[in-house]
């Protein structure tokens, strides 16, 4: 029986591409709020006897989560054989330990809530810190996809003579994998974070690569401070205006407007809907669903 794919508001384009790639039925969720602020959720599409995939990138998780749970429970009550969460961006990965007395370890709490609601979770490049895999957090089946090949292919097709630059040590595996795939040189910078919006970056001498186009690659662009400081450091060494390619285009507050003048172009995947989206991930998710790819 054909799968039923249901997008949460704002995820319609990704869900449509996923439904097309999987030959699934694309349903619809009707959501609104009652005058007292409570959520109303109605499924358009019959879940009975088939797998249901709810599509919701969790860039704004607090507002999205209750309607997401209500939709999942409704699908299960109406006879779905399984209810899966397709979350191209997975939130609540930051607070994975108690840094100060009394803090909530929200990554564990969120994982428990998701695991109690869904049968399976599919995401791309979750921002793991102290946990080696999603299985250390989630008790349901997980599928972790990686966008480095798609980023590499886009860079190869659109940037002449690239120099792949990772903005911090965490990006080493990213930069190396992308550079290796397209046979390009790469460099990794050293970052010291002093707060959410205050970072220092050290850069080795990159003057030997002045004939190449620097391409800053990262998994998440949120405050944009790391990318901004890195772009200015590259300019100080006389390199050309860089490109920027990221997976998750969060661009909190005014980050997008602040970053645009520093780069020739900013490109992202469609994991989070944004004007910078140029790299489609639905085919990768479709393959994982159709071939039951799991961690």
Secondary structure, 3 states (H helix, E strand, C coil): CCCEEEECCCCHHHHHHHHHHHCCEECEEEEEECCCCCEEEEEECCCCCCEEEEECCCCCHHHHHHHHHHHHHHHHHCCCCEEEEECCCCCCCCCCCCCCCCCCCHHHHHHHHHHCCCCEEEEECCCCCCCCCHHHCCCCEEEEECCHHHHHHHHHHHCCCEEEEECCHHHHHHHHHHHHHHCCCEEECEEEEEECCEEEEECCCCHHHCCCEEEEEEEEECCCHHHHHHHHHHHHCCCCCCEEEEEEECCCCCHHHHHHCCCCEEEEECCCCCCCEEECCHHHHHHHHHCCCCC
